[in-house]
Amino acid sequence: MPKLKTKSGAKKRFRLTATGKIKAGVAGKRHRLINHNAKYIRQNRGTKVMSAADAKTIKIFLPYGLS
């Protein structure tokens, strides 16, 4: 069998936690922040763990995991 290719966009955007969950940066932090309130900006700081449904799709893009 040939080796499967990793989606290069996915390997740049996601990281694995120690328990195998996938974490990613939160959307909506780049521009137009003056229209968002302080609570929105504060809660979207850092990274979030992806939902199980999204993680299932992302793991298809990363057939050998992340190194």
C-alpha positions as CSV (number, residue, x, y, z in Angstrom):
1,M,0.0,0.0,0.0
2,P,1.3,3.5,-0.7
3,K,1.7,5.9,2.1
4,L,-1.1,8.4,2.8
5,K,-0.5,12.1,2.6
6,T,-1.1,14.5,5.4
7,K,-3.0,17.6,4.7
8,S,-0.4,20.3,5.1
9,G,-3.0,22.9,6.2
10,A,-4.1,20.6,9.1
11,K,-0.6,20.0,10.4
12,K,0.0,23.7,10.7
13,R,-3.3,24.4,12.5
14,F,-3.8,21.6,15.0
15,R,-2.0,20.0,17.9
16,L,-2.6,16.9,19.9
17,T,-3.1,16.9,23.7
18,A,-1.5,14.2,25.8
19,T,-4.8,12.2,25.9
20,G,-5.1,12.3,22.1
21,K,-7.7,15.1,21.8
22,I,-7.1,17.8,19.2
23,K,-6.7,21.5,20.1
24,A,-6.8,24.5,17.8
25,G,-6.7,28.2,17.9
26,V,-10.1,30.0,18.3
27,A,-11.7,31.7,15.3
28,G,-12.7,35.4,15.3
29,K,-9.6,37.0,16.8
30,R,-7.8,38.6,13.8
31,H,-9.7,41.7,12.9
32,R,-13.0,43.6,13.6
33,L,-12.4,43.2,17.3
34,I,-13.9,46.6,18.1
35,N,-17.3,45.2,17.2
36,H,-16.9,42.4,19.8
37,N,-17.4,42.9,23.5
38,A,-14.6,42.3,26.1
39,K,-16.1,39.0,27.3
40,Y,-16.0,37.6,23.7
41,I,-12.4,38.6,23.3
42,R,-11.4,37.3,26.7
43,Q,-13.1,33.9,26.3
44,N,-11.6,33.3,22.9
45,R,-8.0,33.8,24.1
46,G,-5.6,30.9,23.7
47,T,-6.7,27.5,22.3
48,K,-9.8,25.3,22.6
49,V,-10.2,21.5,22.4
50,M,-12.1,20.5,19.3
51,S,-15.5,18.7,19.6
52,A,-15.6,15.0,19.0
53,A,-17.4,15.4,15.6
54,D,-14.8,17.9,14.3
55,A,-11.9,15.8,15.7
56,K,-13.1,12.8,13.8
57,T,-12.7,14.7,10.5
58,I,-9.4,16.2,11.5
59,K,-7.9,12.8,12.3
60,I,-8.6,11.7,8.7
61,F,-6.5,14.6,7.5
62,L,-3.7,13.5,9.8
63,P,-3.3,9.7,9.1
64,Y,-0.1,9.3,11.1
65,G,-0.9,11.8,13.8
66,L,1.2,14.9,14.5
67,S,4.9,14.7,15.4
